[in-house]
Structure formats: C-alpha cells, structure tokens
Amino acid sequence: MNAATRTIRRWEYQSARVAAALRVRMRQALRRESGQGTTEYAILVGVLVVIAIVAITLFKPKIQQLWDAIASGINGL
C-alpha cells in the first residue's frame, strides 16, 4: 500500500467518524425541547395581537362613539 492510498483511507476513516458524530448531535438536537414552550407562547401572543388589531380596526366607529359618550358623561358631572 502506497502513501497516497494510506492518506485516502485515513481521510475516509476520519470523515466517517465526523459524519457519525454529526448524526449523533443532530439526533440529540432534534430530541431537545427546551425552547418549545417559549415559542408556543410567543406565537399565541402574536395571534392575540393580530386579533386585537383587527377588532379595533373593525369596531373603531363604535369604540369612538362609546368613548365620546363616556367623556361627555364625565364632563356632565
């Protein structure tokens, strides 16, 4: 076996070890659920904000009338 063949085999062995280590790390990372709860809450808050913005936009005239009635009621005291 010449030096080039030994070098290629060594490289193949090392690349196989690196690939195996990467597979193990990927499996561990996929099993981890450490940030899942925080992400779910962030998505929930985002959806609620969007719903609130849509509701305020749709009901803006009614909210304005209600606000004006409350303000005039307070000023009449």
mmJSON file of the N, C-alpha and C atoms, coordinates in Angstrom:
{"data_MODEL":{"atom_site":{
"group_PDB":["ATOM","ATOM","ATOM","ATOM","ATOM","ATOM","ATOM","ATOM","ATOM","ATOM","ATOM","ATOM","ATOM","ATOM","ATOM","ATOM","ATOM","ATOM","ATOM","ATOM","ATOM","ATOM","ATOM","ATOM","ATOM","ATOM","ATOM","ATOM","ATOM","ATOM","ATOM","ATOM","ATOM","ATOM","ATOM","ATOM","ATOM","ATOM","ATOM","ATOM","ATOM","ATOM","ATOM","ATOM","ATOM","ATOM","ATOM","ATOM","ATOM","ATOM","ATOM","ATOM","ATOM","ATOM","ATOM","ATOM","ATOM","ATOM","ATOM","ATOM","ATOM","ATOM","ATOM","ATOM","ATOM","ATOM","ATOM","ATOM","ATOM","ATOM","ATOM","ATOM","ATOM","ATOM","ATOM","ATOM","ATOM","ATOM","ATOM","ATOM","ATOM","ATOM","ATOM","ATOM","ATOM","ATOM","ATOM","ATOM","ATOM","ATOM","ATOM","ATOM","ATOM","ATOM","ATOM","ATOM","ATOM","ATOM","ATOM","ATOM","ATOM","ATOM","ATOM","ATOM","ATOM","ATOM","ATOM","ATOM","ATOM","ATOM","ATOM","ATOM","ATOM","ATOM","ATOM","ATOM","ATOM","ATOM","ATOM","ATOM","ATOM","ATOM","ATOM","ATOM","ATOM","ATOM","ATOM","ATOM","ATOM","ATOM","ATOM","ATOM","ATOM","ATOM","ATOM","ATOM","ATOM","ATOM","ATOM","ATOM","ATOM","ATOM","ATOM","ATOM","ATOM","ATOM","ATOM","ATOM","ATOM","ATOM","ATOM","ATOM","ATOM","ATOM","ATOM","ATOM","ATOM","ATOM","ATOM","ATOM","ATOM","ATOM","ATOM","ATOM","ATOM","ATOM","ATOM","ATOM","ATOM","ATOM","ATOM","ATOM","ATOM","ATOM","ATOM","ATOM","ATOM","ATOM","ATOM","ATOM","ATOM","ATOM","ATOM","ATOM","ATOM","ATOM","ATOM","ATOM","ATOM","ATOM","ATOM","ATOM","ATOM","ATOM","ATOM","ATOM","ATOM","ATOM","ATOM","ATOM","ATOM","ATOM","ATOM","ATOM","ATOM","ATOM","ATOM","ATOM","ATOM","ATOM","ATOM","ATOM","ATOM","ATOM","ATOM","ATOM","ATOM","ATOM","ATOM","ATOM","ATOM","ATOM","ATOM","ATOM","ATOM","ATOM","ATOM","ATOM","ATOM","ATOM","ATOM"],
"id":[1,2,3,4,5,6,7,8,9,10,11,12,13,14,15,16,17,18,19,20,21,22,23,24,25,26,27,28,29,30,31,32,33,34,35,36,37,38,39,40,41,42,43,44,45,46,47,48,49,50,51,52,53,54,55,56,57,58,59,60,61,62,63,64,65,66,67,68,69,70,71,72,73,74,75,76,77,78,79,80,81,82,83,84,85,86,87,88,89,90,91,92,93,94,95,96,97,98,99,100,101,102,103,104,105,106,107,108,109,110,111,112,113,114,115,116,117,118,119,120,121,122,123,124,125,126,127,128,129,130,131,132,133,134,135,136,137,138,139,140,141,142,143,144,145,146,147,148,149,150,151,152,153,154,155,156,157,158,159,160,161,162,163,164,165,166,167,168,169,170,171,172,173,174,175,176,177,178,179,180,181,182,183,184,185,186,187,188,189,190,191,192,193,194,195,196,197,198,199,200,201,202,203,204,205,206,207,208,209,210,211,212,213,214,215,216,217,218,219,220,221,222,223,224,225,226,227,228,229,230,231],
"type_symbol":["N","C","C","N","C","C","N","C","C","N","C","C","N","C","C","N","C","C","N","C","C","N","C","C","N","C","C","N","C","C","N","C","C","N","C","C","N","C","C","N","C","C","N","C","C","N","C","C","N","C","C","N","C","C","N","C","C","N","C","C","N","C","C","N","C","C","N","C","C","N","C","C","N","C","C","N","C","C","N","C","C","N","C","C","N","C","C","N","C","C","N","C","C","N","C","C","N","C","C","N","C","C","N","C","C","N","C","C","N","C","C","N","C","C","N","C","C","N","C","C","N","C","C","N","C","C","N","C","C","N","C","C","N","C","C","N","C","C","N","C","C","N","C","C","N","C","C","N","C","C","N","C","C","N","C","C","N","C","C","N","C","C","N","C","C","N","C","C","N","C","C","N","C","C","N","C","C","N","C","C","N","C","C","N","C","C","N","C","C","N","C","C","N","C","C","N","C","C","N","C","C","N","C","C","N","C","C","N","C","C","N","C","C","N","C","C","N","C","C","N","C","C","N","C","C","N","C","C","N","C","C"],
"label_atom_id":["N","CA","C","N","CA","C","N","CA","C","N","CA","C","N","CA","C","N","CA","C","N","CA","C","N","CA","C","N","CA","C","N","CA","C","N","CA","C","N","CA","C","N","CA","C","N","CA","C","N","CA","C","N","CA","C","N","CA","C","N","CA","C","N","CA","C","N","CA","C","N","CA","C","N","CA","C","N","CA","C","N","CA","C","N","CA","C","N","CA","C","N","CA","C","N","CA","C","N","CA","C","N","CA","C","N","CA","C","N","CA","C","N","CA","C","N","CA","C","N","CA","C","N","CA","C","N","CA","C","N","CA","C","N","CA","C","N","CA","C","N","CA","C","N","CA","C","N","CA","C","N","CA","C","N","CA","C","N","CA","C","N","CA","C","N","CA","C","N","CA","C","N","CA","C","N","CA","C","N","CA","C","N","CA","C","N","CA","C","N","CA","C","N","CA","C","N","CA","C","N","CA","C","N","CA","C","N","CA","C","N","CA","C","N","CA","C","N","CA","C","N","CA","C","N","CA","C","N","CA","C","N","CA","C","N","CA","C","N","CA","C","N","CA","C","N","CA","C","N","CA","C","N","CA","C","N","CA","C","N","CA","C","N","CA","C","N","CA","C"],
"label_alt_id":[null,null,null,null,null,null,null,null,null,null,null,null,null,null,null,null,null,null,null,null,null,null,null,null,null,null,null,null,null,null,null,null,null,null,null,null,null,null,null,null,null,null,null,null,null,null,null,null,null,null,null,null,null,null,null,null,null,null,null,null,null,null,null,null,null,null,null,null,null,null,null,null,null,null,null,null,null,null,null,null,null,null,null,null,null,null,null,null,null,null,null,null,null,null,null,null,null,null,null,null,null,null,null,null,null,null,null,null,null,null,null,null,null,null,null,null,null,null,null,null,null,null,null,null,null,null,null,null,null,null,null,null,null,null,null,null,null,null,null,null,null,null,null,null,null,null,null,null,null,null,null,null,null,null,null,null,null,null,null,null,null,null,null,null,null,null,null,null,null,null,null,null,null,null,null,null,null,null,null,null,null,null,null,null,null,null,null,null,null,null,null,null,null,null,null,null,null,null,null,null,null,null,null,null,null,null,null,null,null,null,null,null,null,null,null,null,null,null,null,null,null,null,null,null,null,null,null,null,null,null,null],
"label_comp_id":["MET","MET","MET","ASN","ASN","ASN","ALA","ALA","ALA","ALA","ALA","ALA","THR","THR","THR","ARG","ARG","ARG","THR","THR","THR","ILE","ILE","ILE","ARG","ARG","ARG","ARG","ARG","ARG","TRP","TRP","TRP","GLU","GLU","GLU","TYR","TYR","TYR","GLN","GLN","GLN","SER","SER","SER","ALA","ALA","ALA","ARG","ARG","ARG","VAL","VAL","VAL","ALA","ALA","ALA","ALA","ALA","ALA","ALA","ALA","ALA","LEU","LEU","LEU","ARG","ARG","ARG","VAL","VAL","VAL","ARG","ARG","ARG","MET","MET","MET","ARG","ARG","ARG","GLN","GLN","GLN","ALA","ALA","ALA","LEU","LEU","LEU","ARG","ARG","ARG","ARG","ARG","ARG","GLU","GLU","GLU","SER","SER","SER","GLY","GLY","GLY","GLN","GLN","GLN","GLY","GLY","GLY","THR","THR","THR","THR","THR","THR","GLU","GLU","GLU","TYR","TYR","TYR","ALA","ALA","ALA","ILE","ILE","ILE","LEU","LEU","LEU","VAL","VAL","VAL","GLY","GLY","GLY","VAL","VAL","VAL","LEU","LEU","LEU","VAL","VAL","VAL","VAL","VAL","VAL","ILE","ILE","ILE","ALA","ALA","ALA","ILE","ILE","ILE","VAL","VAL","VAL","ALA","ALA","ALA","ILE","ILE","ILE","THR","THR","THR","LEU","LEU","LEU","PHE","PHE","PHE","LYS","LYS","LYS","PRO","PRO","PRO","LYS","LYS","LYS","ILE","ILE","ILE","GLN","GLN","GLN","GLN","GLN","GLN","LEU","LEU","LEU","TRP","TRP","TRP","ASP","ASP","ASP","ALA","ALA","ALA","ILE","ILE","ILE","ALA","ALA","ALA","SER","SER","SER","GLY","GLY","GLY","ILE","ILE","ILE","ASN","ASN","ASN","GLY","GLY","GLY","LEU","LEU","LEU"],
"label_asym_id":["A","A","A","A","A","A","A","A","A","A","A","A","A","A","A","A","A","A","A","A","A","A","A","A","A","A","A","A","A","A","A","A","A","A","A","A","A","A","A","A","A","A","A","A","A","A","A","A","A","A","A","A","A","A","A","A","A","A","A","A","A","A","A","A","A","A","A","A","A","A","A","A","A","A","A","A","A","A","A","A","A","A","A","A","A","A","A","A","A","A","A","A","A","A","A","A","A","A","A","A","A","A","A","A","A","A","A","A","A","A","A","A","A","A","A","A","A","A","A","A","A","A","A","A","A","A","A","A","A","A","A","A","A","A","A","A","A","A","A","A","A","A","A","A","A","A","A","A","A","A","A","A","A","A","A","A","A","A","A","A","A","A","A","A","A","A","A","A","A","A","A","A","A","A","A","A","A","A","A","A","A","A","A","A","A","A","A","A","A","A","A","A","A","A","A","A","A","A","A","A","A","A","A","A","A","A","A","A","A","A","A","A","A","A","A","A","A","A","A","A","A","A","A","A","A","A","A","A","A","A","A"],
"label_entity_id":["1","1","1","1","1","1","1","1","1","1","1","1","1","1","1","1","1","1","1","1","1","1","1","1","1","1","1","1","1","1","1","1","1","1","1","1","1","1","1","1","1","1","1","1","1","1","1","1","1","1","1","1","1","1","1","1","1","1","1","1","1","1","1","1","1","1","1","1","1","1","1","1","1","1","1","1","1","1","1","1","1","1","1","1","1","1","1","1","1","1","1","1","1","1","1","1","1","1","1","1","1","1","1","1","1","1","1","1","1","1","1","1","1","1","1","1","1","1","1","1","1","1","1","1","1","1","1","1","1","1","1","1","1","1","1","1","1","1","1","1","1","1","1","1","1","1","1","1","1","1","1","1","1","1","1","1","1","1","1","1","1","1","1","1","1","1","1","1","1","1","1","1","1","1","1","1","1","1","1","1","1","1","1","1","1","1","1","1","1","1","1","1","1","1","1","1","1","1","1","1","1","1","1","1","1","1","1","1","1","1","1","1","1","1","1","1","1","1","1","1","1","1","1","1","1","1","1","1","1","1","1"],
"label_seq_id":[1,1,1,2,2,2,3,3,3,4,4,4,5,5,5,6,6,6,7,7,7,8,8,8,9,9,9,10,10,10,11,11,11,12,12,12,13,13,13,14,14,14,15,15,15,16,16,16,17,17,17,18,18,18,19,19,19,20,20,20,21,21,21,22,22,22,23,23,23,24,24,24,25,25,25,26,26,26,27,27,27,28,28,28,29,29,29,30,30,30,31,31,31,32,32,32,33,33,33,34,34,34,35,35,35,36,36,36,37,37,37,38,38,38,39,39,39,40,40,40,41,41,41,42,42,42,43,43,43,44,44,44,45,45,45,46,46,46,47,47,47,48,48,48,49,49,49,50,50,50,51,51,51,52,52,52,53,53,53,54,54,54,55,55,55,56,56,56,57,57,57,58,58,58,59,59,59,60,60,60,61,61,61,62,62,62,63,63,63,64,64,64,65,65,65,66,66,66,67,67,67,68,68,68,69,69,69,70,70,70,71,71,71,72,72,72,73,73,73,74,74,74,75,75,75,76,76,76,77,77,77],
"pdbx_PDB_ins_code":[null,null,null,null,null,null,null,null,null,null,null,null,null,null,null,null,null,null,null,null,null,null,null,null,null,null,null,null,null,null,null,null,null,null,null,null,null,null,null,null,null,null,null,null,null,null,null,null,null,null,null,null,null,null,null,null,null,null,null,null,null,null,null,null,null,null,null,null,null,null,null,null,null,null,null,null,null,null,null,null,null,null,null,null,null,null,null,null,null,null,null,null,null,null,null,null,null,null,null,null,null,null,null,null,null,null,null,null,null,null,null,null,null,null,null,null,null,null,null,null,null,null,null,null,null,null,null,null,null,null,null,null,null,null,null,null,null,null,null,null,null,null,null,null,null,null,null,null,null,null,null,null,null,null,null,null,null,null,null,null,null,null,null,null,null,null,null,null,null,null,null,null,null,null,null,null,null,null,null,null,null,null,null,null,null,null,null,null,null,null,null,null,null,null,null,null,null,null,null,null,null,null,null,null,null,null,null,null,null,null,null,null,null,null,null,null,null,null,null,null,null,null,null,null,null,null,null,null,null,null,null],
"Cartn_x":[0.869,0.0,0.916,0.647,1.497,0.974,1.699,1.376,0.053,-0.22,-1.464,-2.675,-2.584,-3.685,-3.918,-2.813,-2.952,-3.597,-3.222,-3.796,-5.282,-5.67,-7.095,-7.884,-7.352,-8.066,-8.182,-7.129,-7.18,-8.247,-8.292,-9.288,-10.706,-10.902,-12.223,-12.627,-11.683,-11.959,-12.343,-11.574,-11.862,-13.19,-13.489,-14.754,-15.934,-15.765,-16.829,-17.069,-15.998,-16.147,-16.849,-16.493,-17.125,-18.601,-18.92,-20.319,-21.122,-20.55,-21.248,-21.484,-20.484,-20.636,-21.71,-21.752,-22.783,-24.181,-24.31,-25.624,-26.083,-25.156,-25.499,-25.928,-25.193,-25.528,-26.881,-27.151,-28.431,-29.586,-29.435,-30.496,-30.734,-29.664,-29.798,-30.481,-30.127,-30.722,-32.206,-32.566,-33.97,-34.819,-34.219,-34.967,-35.168,-34.296,-34.369,-35.598,-36.294,-37.496,-37.411,-36.221,-36.03,-36.732,-36.791,-37.402,-38.807,-39.377,-40.687,-41.778,-41.81,-42.848,-42.812,-41.625,-41.472,-41.95,-41.615,-42.036,-43.555,-44.163,-45.628,-46.293,-45.783,-46.354,-46.153,-45.006,-44.75,-45.726,-45.973,-46.938,-48.33,-48.71,-50.027,-50.201,-49.208,-49.276,-49.36,-48.595,-48.655,-50.038,-50.654,-52.005,-52.998,-52.885,-53.793,-53.632,-52.418,-52.182,-52.826,-52.675,-53.292,-54.807,-55.389,-56.846,-57.285,-56.538,-56.88,-56.82,-55.8,-55.676,-56.839,-57.188,-58.31,-59.613,-59.833,-61.061,-61.144,-60.062,-60.064,-60.321,-59.74,-59.946,-61.398,-61.975,-63.359,-64.372,-64.136,-65.105,-64.709,-63.828,-63.351,-64.481,-65.444,-66.527,-67.347,-67.664,-68.437,-67.635,-66.344,-65.5,-65.406,-65.314,-65.239,-66.53,-67.674,-68.949,-69.033,-68.631,-68.664,-67.725,-66.55,-65.577,-66.116,-66.744,-67.315,-68.455,-69.291,-70.388,-69.842,-68.796,-68.21,-67.608,-66.895,-66.271,-67.331,-68.418,-69.454,-70.168,-70.314,-70.917,-70.062,-68.774,-67.854,-67.835,-67.847,-67.85,-69.159,-70.264,-71.545,-71.678,-70.736,-70.823,-70.463],
"Cartn_y":[-1.17,0.0,1.234,2.131,3.314,4.44,5.532,6.647,7.315,7.418,8.053,7.237,5.929,5.055,5.156,5.18,5.321,6.656,7.703,9.029,9.037,8.44,8.398,7.586,6.453,5.625,6.338,7.042,7.803,8.894,9.57,10.619,10.036,8.87,8.223,7.837,7.314,6.929,8.152,9.232,10.434,11.066,11.089,11.676,10.825,9.501,8.637,8.901,9.115,9.423,10.755,11.755,13.072,12.97,12.218,12.054,11.356,10.345,9.64,10.567,11.366,12.311,13.352,13.808,14.781,14.176,12.91,12.251,12.168,11.819,11.735,13.1,14.14,15.502,15.956,15.647,16.043,15.338,14.042,13.328,13.945,14.291,14.911,16.263,17.05,18.377,18.271,17.29,17.134,16.643,15.899,15.424,16.51,17.5,18.552,19.417,19.766,20.589,21.775,22.292,23.309,24.626,25.051,26.327,26.22,25.027,24.815,25.612,25.642,26.356,27.849,28.422,29.848,30.186,29.357,29.59,29.529,28.567,28.457,29.694,30.185,31.391,32.606,32.702,33.828,33.801,32.631,32.515,32.88,32.42,32.732,34.231,34.887,36.336,37.062,36.612,37.23,37.125,35.963,35.779,36.674,36.765,37.618,39.092,39.533,40.919,41.187,40.259,40.427,40.491,39.624,39.635,40.96,41.473,42.748,43.894,43.905,44.974,44.918,43.725,43.575,44.017,43.635,44.006,45.522,46.142,47.597,48.301,47.8,48.407,48.266,47.102,46.87,47.653,47.74,48.369,49.782,50.419,51.753,52.778,52.835,53.825,53.599,52.358,52.061,52.402,52.089,52.41,53.921,54.652,56.114,56.698,56.175,56.644,56.361,55.169,54.813,55.714,55.974,56.828,58.252,58.759,60.102,60.176,59.129,59.111,59.088,58.328,58.283,59.655,60.266,61.565,62.636,62.642,63.652,63.384,62.129,61.786,62.263,62.118,62.561,64.088,64.752,66.206,66.772,66.026,66.49,66.393,65.728,65.604,66.878],
"Cartn_z":[0.0,0.0,0.0,-0.931,-1.024,-0.135,-0.069,0.821,0.429,-0.859,-1.306,-0.875,-0.985,-0.574,0.929,1.698,3.152,3.515,2.828,3.088,2.773,1.674,1.294,2.308,2.722,3.714,5.052,5.438,6.691,6.597,5.446,5.244,5.272,4.621,4.629,6.046,6.824,8.207,9.046,8.905,9.675,9.26,7.962,7.521,7.98,8.041,8.544,10.03,10.799,12.227,12.424,11.627,11.734,11.364,10.313,9.903,10.988,11.622,12.703,13.885,14.223,15.338,15.019,13.784,13.387,13.47,13.056,13.159,14.604,15.504,16.932,17.449,17.107,17.561,17.014,15.757,15.159,15.855,16.138,16.856,18.232,18.932,20.252,20.149,19.145,18.981,18.633,17.84,17.467,18.627,19.55,20.714,21.765,21.775,22.768,22.553,23.615,23.524,24.478,24.715,25.744,25.425,24.171,23.83,23.292,23.333,22.72,23.429,24.756,25.488,25.214,25.2,24.934,23.528,22.579,21.197,21.076,21.736,21.688,22.283,23.388,23.99,23.09,22.446,21.546,20.366,19.824,18.716,19.196,20.38,20.936,21.142,21.703,21.919,20.582,19.597,18.27,17.645,17.755,17.214,17.94,19.26,20.023,19.652,19.406,18.991,17.639,16.717,15.398,15.519,16.332,16.541,17.153,18.129,18.76,17.755,16.907,15.906,14.924,14.474,13.536,14.197,15.449,16.153,16.338,16.713,16.899,15.572,14.512,13.194,12.745,12.949,12.511,13.35,14.656,15.555,15.959,15.22,15.573,15.703,14.77,14.938,16.213,16.523,17.743,18.996,18.958,20.109,20.286,19.181,19.247,19.829,19.406,19.954,21.446,21.849,23.269,24.07,23.552,24.225,24.365,23.302,23.353,24.367,24.438,25.417,26.833,27.069,28.405,28.755,27.789,28.041,28.32,27.549,27.798,29.112,29.496,30.788,31.942,31.811,32.872,32.926,31.768,31.751,32.299,32.204,32.709,34.216,34.871,36.319,36.966],
"occupancy":[1.0,1.0,1.0,1.0,1.0,1.0,1.0,1.0,1.0,1.0,1.0,1.0,1.0,1.0,1.0,1.0,1.0,1.0,1.0,1.0,1.0,1.0,1.0,1.0,1.0,1.0,1.0,1.0,1.0,1.0,1.0,1.0,1.0,1.0,1.0,1.0,1.0,1.0,1.0,1.0,1.0,1.0,1.0,1.0,1.0,1.0,1.0,1.0,1.0,1.0,1.0,1.0,1.0,1.0,1.0,1.0,1.0,1.0,1.0,1.0,1.0,1.0,1.0,1.0,1.0,1.0,1.0,1.0,1.0,1.0,1.0,1.0,1.0,1.0,1.0,1.0,1.0,1.0,1.0,1.0,1.0,1.0,1.0,1.0,1.0,1.0,1.0,1.0,1.0,1.0,1.0,1.0,1.0,1.0,1.0,1.0,1.0,1.0,1.0,1.0,1.0,1.0,1.0,1.0,1.0,1.0,1.0,1.0,1.0,1.0,1.0,1.0,1.0,1.0,1.0,1.0,1.0,1.0,1.0,1.0,1.0,1.0,1.0,1.0,1.0,1.0,1.0,1.0,1.0,1.0,1.0,1.0,1.0,1.0,1.0,1.0,1.0,1.0,1.0,1.0,1.0,1.0,1.0,1.0,1.0,1.0,1.0,1.0,1.0,1.0,1.0,1.0,1.0,1.0,1.0,1.0,1.0,1.0,1.0,1.0,1.0,1.0,1.0,1.0,1.0,1.0,1.0,1.0,1.0,1.0,1.0,1.0,1.0,1.0,1.0,1.0,1.0,1.0,1.0,1.0,1.0,1.0,1.0,1.0,1.0,1.0,1.0,1.0,1.0,1.0,1.0,1.0,1.0,1.0,1.0,1.0,1.0,1.0,1.0,1.0,1.0,1.0,1.0,1.0,1.0,1.0,1.0,1.0,1.0,1.0,1.0,1.0,1.0,1.0,1.0,1.0,1.0,1.0,1.0,1.0,1.0,1.0,1.0,1.0,1.0,1.0,1.0,1.0,1.0,1.0,1.0],
"B_iso_or_equiv":[0.0,0.0,0.0,0.0,0.0,0.0,0.0,0.0,0.0,0.0,0.0,0.0,0.0,0.0,0.0,0.0,0.0,0.0,0.0,0.0,0.0,0.0,0.0,0.0,0.0,0.0,0.0,0.0,0.0,0.0,0.0,0.0,0.0,0.0,0.0,0.0,0.0,0.0,0.0,0.0,0.0,0.0,0.0,0.0,0.0,0.0,0.0,0.0,0.0,0.0,0.0,0.0,0.0,0.0,0.0,0.0,0.0,0.0,0.0,0.0,0.0,0.0,0.0,0.0,0.0,0.0,0.0,0.0,0.0,0.0,0.0,0.0,0.0,0.0,0.0,0.0,0.0,0.0,0.0,0.0,0.0,0.0,0.0,0.0,0.0,0.0,0.0,0.0,0.0,0.0,0.0,0.0,0.0,0.0,0.0,0.0,0.0,0.0,0.0,0.0,0.0,0.0,0.0,0.0,0.0,0.0,0.0,0.0,0.0,0.0,0.0,0.0,0.0,0.0,0.0,0.0,0.0,0.0,0.0,0.0,0.0,0.0,0.0,0.0,0.0,0.0,0.0,0.0,0.0,0.0,0.0,0.0,0.0,0.0,0.0,0.0,0.0,0.0,0.0,0.0,0.0,0.0,0.0,0.0,0.0,0.0,0.0,0.0,0.0,0.0,0.0,0.0,0.0,0.0,0.0,0.0,0.0,0.0,0.0,0.0,0.0,0.0,0.0,0.0,0.0,0.0,0.0,0.0,0.0,0.0,0.0,0.0,0.0,0.0,0.0,0.0,0.0,0.0,0.0,0.0,0.0,0.0,0.0,0.0,0.0,0.0,0.0,0.0,0.0,0.0,0.0,0.0,0.0,0.0,0.0,0.0,0.0,0.0,0.0,0.0,0.0,0.0,0.0,0.0,0.0,0.0,0.0,0.0,0.0,0.0,0.0,0.0,0.0,0.0,0.0,0.0,0.0,0.0,0.0,0.0,0.0,0.0,0.0,0.0,0.0,0.0,0.0,0.0,0.0,0.0,0.0],
"pdbx_formal_charge":[null,null,null,null,null,null,null,null,null,null,null,null,null,null,null,null,null,null,null,null,null,null,null,null,null,null,null,null,null,null,null,null,null,null,null,null,null,null,null,null,null,null,null,null,null,null,null,null,null,null,null,null,null,null,null,null,null,null,null,null,null,null,null,null,null,null,null,null,null,null,null,null,null,null,null,null,null,null,null,null,null,null,null,null,null,null,null,null,null,null,null,null,null,null,null,null,null,null,null,null,null,null,null,null,null,null,null,null,null,null,null,null,null,null,null,null,null,null,null,null,null,null,null,null,null,null,null,null,null,null,null,null,null,null,null,null,null,null,null,null,null,null,null,null,null,null,null,null,null,null,null,null,null,null,null,null,null,null,null,null,null,null,null,null,null,null,null,null,null,null,null,null,null,null,null,null,null,null,null,null,null,null,null,null,null,null,null,null,null,null,null,null,null,null,null,null,null,null,null,null,null,null,null,null,null,null,null,null,null,null,null,null,null,null,null,null,null,null,null,null,null,null,null,null,null,null,null,null,null,null,null],
"auth_seq_id":[1,1,1,2,2,2,3,3,3,4,4,4,5,5,5,6,6,6,7,7,7,8,8,8,9,9,9,10,10,10,11,11,11,12,12,12,13,13,13,14,14,14,15,15,15,16,16,16,17,17,17,18,18,18,19,19,19,20,20,20,21,21,21,22,22,22,23,23,23,24,24,24,25,25,25,26,26,26,27,27,27,28,28,28,29,29,29,30,30,30,31,31,31,32,32,32,33,33,33,34,34,34,35,35,35,36,36,36,37,37,37,38,38,38,39,39,39,40,40,40,41,41,41,42,42,42,43,43,43,44,44,44,45,45,45,46,46,46,47,47,47,48,48,48,49,49,49,50,50,50,51,51,51,52,52,52,53,53,53,54,54,54,55,55,55,56,56,56,57,57,57,58,58,58,59,59,59,60,60,60,61,61,61,62,62,62,63,63,63,64,64,64,65,65,65,66,66,66,67,67,67,68,68,68,69,69,69,70,70,70,71,71,71,72,72,72,73,73,73,74,74,74,75,75,75,76,76,76,77,77,77],
"auth_comp_id":["MET","MET","MET","ASN","ASN","ASN","ALA","ALA","ALA","ALA","ALA","ALA","THR","THR","THR","ARG","ARG","ARG","THR","THR","THR","ILE","ILE","ILE","ARG","ARG","ARG","ARG","ARG","ARG","TRP","TRP","TRP","GLU","GLU","GLU","TYR","TYR","TYR","GLN","GLN","GLN","SER","SER","SER","ALA","ALA","ALA","ARG","ARG","ARG","VAL","VAL","VAL","ALA","ALA","ALA","ALA","ALA","ALA","ALA","ALA","ALA","LEU","LEU","LEU","ARG","ARG","ARG","VAL","VAL","VAL","ARG","ARG","ARG","MET","MET","MET","ARG","ARG","ARG","GLN","GLN","GLN","ALA","ALA","ALA","LEU","LEU","LEU","ARG","ARG","ARG","ARG","ARG","ARG","GLU","GLU","GLU","SER","SER","SER","GLY","GLY","GLY","GLN","GLN","GLN","GLY","GLY","GLY","THR","THR","THR","THR","THR","THR","GLU","GLU","GLU","TYR","TYR","TYR","ALA","ALA","ALA","ILE","ILE","ILE","LEU","LEU","LEU","VAL","VAL","VAL","GLY","GLY","GLY","VAL","VAL","VAL","LEU","LEU","LEU","VAL","VAL","VAL","VAL","VAL","VAL","ILE","ILE","ILE","ALA","ALA","ALA","ILE","ILE","ILE","VAL","VAL","VAL","ALA","ALA","ALA","ILE","ILE","ILE","THR","THR","THR","LEU","LEU","LEU","PHE","PHE","PHE","LYS","LYS","LYS","PRO","PRO","PRO","LYS","LYS","LYS","ILE","ILE","ILE","GLN","GLN","GLN","GLN","GLN","GLN","LEU","LEU","LEU","TRP","TRP","TRP","ASP","ASP","ASP","ALA","ALA","ALA","ILE","ILE","ILE","ALA","ALA","ALA","SER","SER","SER","GLY","GLY","GLY","ILE","ILE","ILE","ASN","ASN","ASN","GLY","GLY","GLY","LEU","LEU","LEU"],
"auth_asym_id":["A","A","A","A","A","A","A","A","A","A","A","A","A","A","A","A","A","A","A","A","A","A","A","A","A","A","A","A","A","A","A","A","A","A","A","A","A","A","A","A","A","A","A","A","A","A","A","A","A","A","A","A","A","A","A","A","A","A","A","A","A","A","A","A","A","A","A","A","A","A","A","A","A","A","A","A","A","A","A","A","A","A","A","A","A","A","A","A","A","A","A","A","A","A","A","A","A","A","A","A","A","A","A","A","A","A","A","A","A","A","A","A","A","A","A","A","A","A","A","A","A","A","A","A","A","A","A","A","A","A","A","A","A","A","A","A","A","A","A","A","A","A","A","A","A","A","A","A","A","A","A","A","A","A","A","A","A","A","A","A","A","A","A","A","A","A","A","A","A","A","A","A","A","A","A","A","A","A","A","A","A","A","A","A","A","A","A","A","A","A","A","A","A","A","A","A","A","A","A","A","A","A","A","A","A","A","A","A","A","A","A","A","A","A","A","A","A","A","A","A","A","A","A","A","A","A","A","A","A","A","A"],
"auth_atom_id":["N","CA","C","N","CA","C","N","CA","C","N","CA","C","N","CA","C","N","CA","C","N","CA","C","N","CA","C","N","CA","C","N","CA","C","N","CA","C","N","CA","C","N","CA","C","N","CA","C","N","CA","C","N","CA","C","N","CA","C","N","CA","C","N","CA","C","N","CA","C","N","CA","C","N","CA","C","N","CA","C","N","CA","C","N","CA","C","N","CA","C","N","CA","C","N","CA","C","N","CA","C","N","CA","C","N","CA","C","N","CA","C","N","CA","C","N","CA","C","N","CA","C","N","CA","C","N","CA","C","N","CA","C","N","CA","C","N","CA","C","N","CA","C","N","CA","C","N","CA","C","N","CA","C","N","CA","C","N","CA","C","N","CA","C","N","CA","C","N","CA","C","N","CA","C","N","CA","C","N","CA","C","N","CA","C","N","CA","C","N","CA","C","N","CA","C","N","CA","C","N","CA","C","N","CA","C","N","CA","C","N","CA","C","N","CA","C","N","CA","C","N","CA","C","N","CA","C","N","CA","C","N","CA","C","N","CA","C","N","CA","C","N","CA","C","N","CA","C","N","CA","C","N","CA","C","N","CA","C","N","CA","C","N","CA","C","N","CA","C"],
"pdbx_PDB_model_num":[1,1,1,1,1,1,1,1,1,1,1,1,1,1,1,1,1,1,1,1,1,1,1,1,1,1,1,1,1,1,1,1,1,1,1,1,1,1,1,1,1,1,1,1,1,1,1,1,1,1,1,1,1,1,1,1,1,1,1,1,1,1,1,1,1,1,1,1,1,1,1,1,1,1,1,1,1,1,1,1,1,1,1,1,1,1,1,1,1,1,1,1,1,1,1,1,1,1,1,1,1,1,1,1,1,1,1,1,1,1,1,1,1,1,1,1,1,1,1,1,1,1,1,1,1,1,1,1,1,1,1,1,1,1,1,1,1,1,1,1,1,1,1,1,1,1,1,1,1,1,1,1,1,1,1,1,1,1,1,1,1,1,1,1,1,1,1,1,1,1,1,1,1,1,1,1,1,1,1,1,1,1,1,1,1,1,1,1,1,1,1,1,1,1,1,1,1,1,1,1,1,1,1,1,1,1,1,1,1,1,1,1,1,1,1,1,1,1,1,1,1,1,1,1,1,1,1,1,1,1,1]
}}}
